[in-house]
């Protein structure tokens, strides 16, 4: 998340309003709706229809099939459902689709929802593509709609048409009508590399000039997972790099992403990069079965070594060697601090409690150093990656237990 600004403002921001609402919510009885992370839920999202007049390239399936009208809850049924949910602690309702303005009777439904405010309802919001908004903006305001989220992926007519198969003009008129009706507006833009990523700056400047809050949303495999490609994702750092020469950017740390165990996170998308918290190998160890010794002894011409101990993998052994000594060591065994070379058993002759080295060796031969394969802080998986079984297994092997 990031905050973009060019100058100070004396207006009460939407963030401040949200803080006021949070304070009000704090004085309400605790919600009885509690999720697996023990969070009390106060927001409800209702999809009024699955139909949409746009054919967004990242969203709409190639061959969409719509629900039959008899399979969709009536407004009367939805009202009764909302009443129950508000009594359980819901304070904010968001109406979405598809495109909610395609469902007849929407304005009257919003008016009816507002009769639930004495029960604890504080806010009625809607997400729309704004194509039909010009016609309904005033009525929506009069019915009691509190705010709008408007999907706007481009302000270039050609780009907009390519992405939605619709013309841009009705959308811009709808936005202007909502603004004139004094409905607070937030803009949502899904960025797709190769389609609208080149408009990050122009869209931001347009939103800033018109005093709209703009949020960039990461391209995700929604209803078209077979078309999703990782290389089309535009990540937060890319956006910041484009905007920072023109705006002051305040990057805000994420602190509300749920943490899941690897098992629970299977078949989810990562909200944050996964960084290694350990080094692999965990310690400097032998790469073969052989004998640990000092390379300086080899340089001094010593070829016969006294055998003074044994180190097996997985067993802590405090064994140290002096000049002319060696220790039997197995693959994965922790190398003594006093040794720096391993002679594999194939080049050694055993002589009772001694060994004879049959060839010269360089310092570090057949040793795996701590952190050689993986260092602390290495990115193991990137934000947005899908946690398939193979990736979960790899992360587990790297010592990862939880992800966000």
Secondary structure, DSSP 8 states (H G I E B T S, - for coil): -EEEESS---S--HHHHHHHHHHHHHTS---S-B-TT--B--EEEEE--S--S---TTTS-TT-----GGGS--HHHHHHHHHHHHHTT--EEEEESS-GGGSTTHHHHHHHHGGGGGGT--EEEEEE--TTHHHHHHHHHHHT--EEEEE---SSHHHHHHHHSS-SHHHHHHHHHHHHTT-EEEEEEEEBTTTTGGGHHHHHHHHHHTT-EEEEEE---SS-GGG--GGGB--HHHHHHHHTTTSEEEE--------EEHHHHTT-B-SS-EE--S-BSSS-EESSSEEEE-HHHHHTT--EEEEEEEE-TTS-------TTEEEEE-TT-B--TT--EEEEGGGEEEETTEEEE-S---TTTTEE-TTSSB-TT-EEE-TT-B--HHHHHHHHHTT--EE-
